[in-house]
Amino acid sequence: MKWQSYITSDEKILAGKPVIKGTRVSVELFMELLSKGWSIEDIRKSYPHLNDEQVLAVFAYLKDCMQTELYFPKRETL
């Protein structure tokens, strides 16, 4: 999947956060909802204009971000 066809960033929309093209649904919002226990089905019900390709593009985008950046888990301090 070529996520670039579905995810964009424009300084005029949500201060440049990556969003699903043609929407104001940010990748950040999508992940926040998932982290709060929402299912993909819940998100699709709340945002019925999203199609399967757009949803898959969010994950493809995040996969590429993880592969191209070096991430280290935050260490807890006592």
DSSP file (Angstrom, degrees, kcal/mol; ACC not computed):
  #  RESIDUE AA STRUCTURE BP1 BP2  ACC     N-H-->O    O-->H-N    N-H-->O    O-->H-N    TCO  KAPPA ALPHA  PHI   PSI    X-CA   Y-CA   Z-CA
    1    1 A M              0   0    0      0, 0.0     2,-1.0     0, 0.0     3,-0.1   0.000 360.0 360.0 360.0 135.4    0.0    0.0    0.0
    2    2 A K    >   -     0   0    0      1,-0.2     3,-1.7     2,-0.0     4,-0.2  -0.812 360.0-172.9 -97.5  96.4    1.2    3.4   -0.9
    3    3 A W  G >> S+     0   0    0     -2,-1.0     3,-2.5     1,-0.3     4,-2.3   0.753  74.3  78.0 -63.6 -23.5    0.1    5.5    2.2
    4    4 A Q  G 34 S+     0   0    0      1,-0.3    -1,-0.3     2,-0.2    -2,-0.0   0.725  86.4  61.5 -60.4 -20.4    1.2    8.7    0.5
    5    5 A S  G <4 S+     0   0    0     -3,-1.7    -1,-0.3     1,-0.1    -2,-0.2   0.644 118.0  27.0 -76.3 -14.2   -2.0    8.5   -1.6
    6    6 A Y  T <4 S+     0   0    0     -3,-2.5    15,-3.3    -4,-0.2     2,-0.4   0.619 111.6  63.5-123.6 -21.4   -4.0    8.8    1.6
    7    7 A I  E  <  +A   20   0A   0     -4,-2.3     2,-0.3    13,-0.3    13,-0.2  -0.915  58.0 165.8-115.1 135.8   -2.0   10.6    4.3
    8    8 A T  E     -A   19   0A   0     11,-2.7    11,-3.0    -2,-0.4     2,-0.4  -0.914  25.5-145.1-141.7 167.3   -0.9   14.2    4.0
    9    9 A S        +     0   0    0     -2,-0.3     2,-0.4     9,-0.2     8,-0.1  -0.987  20.1 169.7-138.7 126.7    0.4   17.1    6.0
   10   10 A D    >   -     0   0    0      3,-0.5     3,-2.5     7,-0.5     6,-1.2  -0.988  34.4-138.7-140.2 125.6   -0.5   20.7    5.4
   11   11 A E  T 3  S+     0   0    0     -2,-0.4     4,-0.4     1,-0.3     6,-0.1   0.739 105.4  59.2 -55.7 -23.2    0.4   23.6    7.8
   12   12 A K  T 3  S+     0   0    0      3,-0.1     2,-0.5     2,-0.1    -1,-0.3   0.579  99.0  65.4 -83.1  -9.9   -3.1   25.0    7.2
   13   13 A I  S X  S-     0   0    0     -3,-2.5     3,-1.7     1,-0.1    -3,-0.5  -0.956 127.6 -26.4-119.6 117.2   -4.8   21.8    8.5
   14   14 A L  G >  S-     0   0    0     -2,-0.5     3,-1.8     1,-0.3    -1,-0.1   0.848 115.2 -65.0  49.1  42.0   -4.3   20.9   12.2
   15   15 A A  G 3  S-     0   0    0     -4,-0.4    -1,-0.3     1,-0.3    -4,-0.2   0.766  98.5 -54.1  56.4  29.9   -1.0   22.8   12.3
   16   16 A G  G <  S+     0   0    0     -3,-1.7    -1,-0.3    -6,-1.2    -5,-0.2   0.517  90.9 153.0  87.8   5.1    0.6   20.4    9.9
   17   17 A K    <   -     0   0    0     -3,-1.8    -7,-0.5    -4,-0.4    -1,-0.3  -0.376  58.4 -94.3 -63.9 147.1   -0.2   17.1   11.7
   18   18 A P        +     0   0    0      0, 0.0     9,-2.5     0, 0.0    10,-0.5  -0.465  56.7 176.0 -63.2 129.6   -0.5   14.1    9.4
   19   19 A V  E     -AB   8  26A   0    -11,-3.0   -11,-2.7     7,-0.3     2,-0.5  -0.883  40.4 -93.1-131.4 161.9   -4.1   13.6    8.4
   20   20 A I  E >   -A    7   0A   0      5,-2.6     3,-1.8    -2,-0.3     5,-0.4  -0.674  61.7 -97.9 -73.7 126.1   -6.2   11.4    6.2
   21   21 A K  T 3  S+     0   0    0    -15,-3.3     3,-0.1    -2,-0.5    -1,-0.1  -0.108 106.6  16.8 -51.1 137.3   -6.5   13.3    2.9
   22   22 A G  T 3  S+     0   0    0      1,-0.3    -1,-0.3    -3,-0.1     2,-0.3   0.531 118.0  76.8  78.8   6.3   -9.7   15.2    2.5
   23   23 A T  S <  S-     0   0    0     -3,-1.8    -1,-0.3     2,-0.1    -4,-0.0  -0.801  77.7-128.9-133.9 176.2  -10.5   15.0    6.3
   24   24 A R  S    S+     0   0    0     -2,-0.3     2,-0.8    -3,-0.1    -3,-0.1   0.002  70.2 121.8-111.9  23.9   -9.5   16.5    9.5
   25   25 A V        -     0   0    0     -5,-0.4    -5,-2.6     4,-0.0     2,-0.2  -0.794  52.2-154.1 -89.3 110.4   -8.9   13.1   11.0
   26   26 A S  B  >  -B   19   0A   0     -2,-0.8     4,-2.3    -7,-0.2    -7,-0.3  -0.480  24.4-124.0 -85.2 155.8   -5.3   13.0   12.2
   27   27 A V  H  > S+     0   0    0     -9,-2.5     4,-2.5     1,-0.2     5,-0.2   0.886 115.6  56.8 -59.6 -39.2   -3.2   10.0   12.5
   28   28 A E  H  > S+     0   0    0    -10,-0.5     4,-2.5     2,-0.2    -1,-0.2   0.922 106.6  47.1 -60.2 -46.0   -2.6   11.1   16.1
   29   29 A L  H  > S+     0   0    0      2,-0.2     4,-2.7     1,-0.2     5,-0.2   0.928 110.4  53.1 -61.3 -45.5   -6.4   11.1   16.8
   30   30 A F  H  X S+     0   0    0     -4,-2.3     4,-1.9     1,-0.2    -2,-0.2   0.927 113.2  42.9 -56.0 -47.8   -6.8    7.7   15.2
   31   31 A M  H  X S+     0   0    0     -4,-2.5     4,-2.5     2,-0.2    -1,-0.2   0.860 110.9  55.7 -69.6 -35.5   -4.1    6.2   17.4
   32   32 A E  H  X S+     0   0    0     -4,-2.5     4,-1.1    -5,-0.2    -2,-0.2   0.925 107.8  49.0 -61.4 -44.0   -5.4    8.0   20.5
   33   33 A L  H  <>S+     0   0    0     -4,-2.7     5,-2.3     1,-0.2     3,-0.5   0.915 111.6  49.0 -63.1 -42.6   -8.8    6.4   20.0
   34   34 A L  H ><5S+     0   0    0     -4,-1.9     3,-1.7     1,-0.2    -1,-0.2   0.907 108.4  53.7 -62.0 -40.7   -7.2    3.0   19.6
   35   35 A S  H 3<5S+     0   0    0     -4,-2.5    -1,-0.2     1,-0.3    -2,-0.2   0.730 104.1  56.9 -68.2 -20.3   -5.2    3.5   22.7
   36   36 A K  T 3<5S-     0   0    0     -4,-1.1    -1,-0.3    -3,-0.5    -2,-0.2   0.352 129.2 -95.2 -90.8   5.3   -8.4    4.3   24.6
   37   37 A G  T < 5S+     0   0    0     -3,-1.7    -3,-0.2     1,-0.3    -2,-0.1   0.465  74.8 146.5  98.9   1.3   -9.9    0.9   23.6
   38   38 A W      < -     0   0    0     -5,-2.3    -1,-0.3    -6,-0.2     2,-0.2  -0.437  40.5-136.6 -67.3 145.0  -11.8    1.9   20.5
   39   39 A S     >  -     0   0    0     -2,-0.1     4,-2.2     1,-0.1     5,-0.2  -0.546  25.0-107.4 -92.4 167.4  -12.0   -0.7   17.8
   40   40 A I  H  > S+     0   0    0      1,-0.2     4,-2.7     2,-0.2     5,-0.2   0.902 124.6  54.9 -58.8 -39.2  -11.6    0.0   14.1
   41   41 A E  H  > S+     0   0    0      2,-0.2     4,-2.1     1,-0.2    -1,-0.2   0.907 105.7  51.2 -61.1 -42.3  -15.3   -0.6   13.9
   42   42 A D  H  > S+     0   0    0      2,-0.2     4,-2.0     1,-0.2    -1,-0.2   0.920 111.6  47.4 -59.8 -44.4  -16.0    2.0   16.6
   43   43 A I  H  X S+     0   0    0     -4,-2.2     4,-2.3     1,-0.2    -2,-0.2   0.924 110.8  51.0 -64.3 -43.9  -13.8    4.5   14.7
   44   44 A R  H  < S+     0   0    0     -4,-2.7    -1,-0.2     1,-0.2     6,-0.2   0.852 109.2  51.7 -63.5 -34.1  -15.6    3.7   11.4
   45   45 A K  H  < S+     0   0    0     -4,-2.1    -1,-0.2     1,-0.2    -2,-0.2   0.893 114.3  42.7 -67.9 -39.2  -19.0    4.2   13.0
   46   46 A S  H  < S+     0   0    0     -4,-2.0    -2,-0.2     1,-0.3    -1,-0.2   0.775 127.4  32.0 -77.8 -26.0  -17.9    7.6   14.3
   47   47 A Y  S >< S+     0   0    0     -4,-2.3     3,-2.2    -5,-0.2    -1,-0.3  -0.607  70.4 168.1-128.5  69.7  -16.2    8.6   11.1
   48   48 A P  T 3   +     0   0    0      0, 0.0    -1,-0.1     0, 0.0    -4,-0.1   0.651  69.4  70.8 -64.2 -14.8  -18.3    6.8    8.4
   49   49 A H  T 3  S+     0   0    0     -3,-0.1     2,-0.3     2,-0.1    -5,-0.1   0.614  78.0  97.6 -76.5 -10.6  -16.7    8.7    5.6
   50   50 A L    <   -     0   0    0     -3,-2.2     2,-0.2    -6,-0.2    -3,-0.1  -0.602  62.6-155.8 -78.9 136.7  -13.4    6.8    6.1
   51   51 A N     >  -     0   0    0     -2,-0.3     4,-2.0     1,-0.1     3,-0.3  -0.597  31.2 -98.4-106.4 173.2  -12.9    3.8    3.8
   52   52 A D  H  > S+     0   0    0      1,-0.2     4,-2.6     2,-0.2     5,-0.2   0.871 120.9  54.1 -58.1 -40.3  -10.8    0.7    4.2
   53   53 A E  H  > S+     0   0    0      1,-0.2     4,-2.0     2,-0.2    -1,-0.2   0.892 107.7  50.3 -64.1 -39.2   -7.9    2.0    2.2
   54   54 A Q  H  > S+     0   0    0     -3,-0.3     4,-1.4     2,-0.2    -1,-0.2   0.911 111.1  48.8 -64.9 -41.8   -7.7    5.1    4.4
   55   55 A V  H  X S+     0   0    0     -4,-2.0     4,-1.1     1,-0.2     3,-0.5   0.939 112.6  47.3 -63.3 -46.9   -7.7    3.1    7.6
   56   56 A L  H  X S+     0   0    0     -4,-2.6     4,-2.3     1,-0.2    -1,-0.2   0.845 105.4  61.1 -63.2 -33.2   -5.0    0.8    6.2
   57   57 A A  H  X S+     0   0    0     -4,-2.0     4,-2.8     1,-0.2    -1,-0.2   0.854  97.0  58.9 -62.8 -35.1   -3.0    3.8    5.1
   58   58 A V  H  X S+     0   0    0     -4,-1.4     4,-2.3    -3,-0.5    -1,-0.2   0.938 110.0  42.9 -58.5 -46.1   -2.7    5.0    8.7
   59   59 A F  H  X S+     0   0    0     -4,-1.1     4,-2.4     2,-0.2    -2,-0.2   0.879 113.0  51.5 -70.2 -37.4   -1.0    1.7    9.7
   60   60 A A  H  X S+     0   0    0     -4,-2.3     4,-2.2     2,-0.2    -2,-0.2   0.909 110.5  50.1 -63.6 -41.3    1.2    1.7    6.6
   61   61 A Y  H  X S+     0   0    0     -4,-2.8     4,-2.3     2,-0.2    -2,-0.2   0.937 112.0  47.0 -60.6 -48.2    2.3    5.3    7.4
   62   62 A L  H  X S+     0   0    0     -4,-2.3     4,-2.4     1,-0.2    -2,-0.2   0.880 109.5  54.1 -64.7 -38.0    3.1    4.4   11.0
   63   63 A K  H  X S+     0   0    0     -4,-2.4     4,-2.0     2,-0.2    -1,-0.2   0.936 110.1  47.0 -60.1 -47.0    5.0    1.3    9.9
   64   64 A D  H  X S+     0   0    0     -4,-2.2     4,-1.9     1,-0.2    -2,-0.2   0.893 110.3  53.0 -63.2 -39.2    7.1    3.4    7.7
   65   65 A C  H  X S+     0   0    0     -4,-2.3     4,-1.1     1,-0.2    -1,-0.2   0.915 110.1  47.9 -61.7 -42.2    7.7    6.0   10.4
   66   66 A M  H  < S+     0   0    0     -4,-2.4     5,-0.2     1,-0.2    -1,-0.2   0.847 112.8  48.7 -68.5 -33.2    8.9    3.2   12.8
   67   67 A Q  H  < S+     0   0    0     -4,-2.0    -1,-0.2     1,-0.2    -2,-0.2   0.783 114.6  43.6 -77.6 -26.6   11.2    1.8   10.2
   68   68 A T  H  < S+     0   0    0     -4,-1.9     2,-0.3    -5,-0.2    -1,-0.2   0.558 109.9  59.8 -97.9  -7.8   12.8    5.1    9.2
   69   69 A E  S  < S-     0   0    0     -4,-1.1     2,-0.7    -5,-0.2     0, 0.0  -0.845  80.5-122.6-117.2 155.7   13.3    6.5   12.7
   70   70 A L        -     0   0    0     -2,-0.3     2,-0.4     2,-0.0    -3,-0.1  -0.877  34.2-172.5 -99.5 114.8   15.2    5.1   15.6
   71   71 A Y        -     0   0    0     -2,-0.7    -2,-0.0    -5,-0.2    -5,-0.0  -0.886  11.1-172.3-113.0 138.9   13.0    4.7   18.6
   72   72 A F        -     0   0    0     -2,-0.4     3,-0.1     3,-0.0     2,-0.1  -0.990  31.7-111.8-124.2 136.1   13.9    3.8   22.1
   73   73 A P        -     0   0    0      0, 0.0     2,-0.3     0, 0.0     0, 0.0  -0.387  39.5-104.6 -64.7 143.9   11.3    3.0   24.8
   74   74 A K        -     0   0    0      1,-0.1     2,-0.4    -2,-0.1     0, 0.0  -0.522  35.6-131.8 -69.5 128.3   11.2    5.6   27.6
   75   75 A R        -     0   0    0     -2,-0.3     2,-0.3    -3,-0.1    -1,-0.1  -0.655  15.2-126.2 -84.8 136.4   12.9    4.2   30.7
   76   76 A E        -     0   0    0     -2,-0.4     2,-0.4     2,-0.0    -1,-0.0  -0.600  21.6-148.7 -78.9 140.0   11.1    4.6   33.9
   77   77 A T              0   0    0     -2,-0.3    -1,-0.0     1,-0.1     0, 0.0  -0.876 360.0 360.0-109.8 144.7   13.0    6.3   36.7
   78   78 A L              0   0    0     -2,-0.4    -1,-0.1     0, 0.0    -2,-0.0   0.425 360.0 360.0 -95.9 360.0   12.5    5.5   40.3
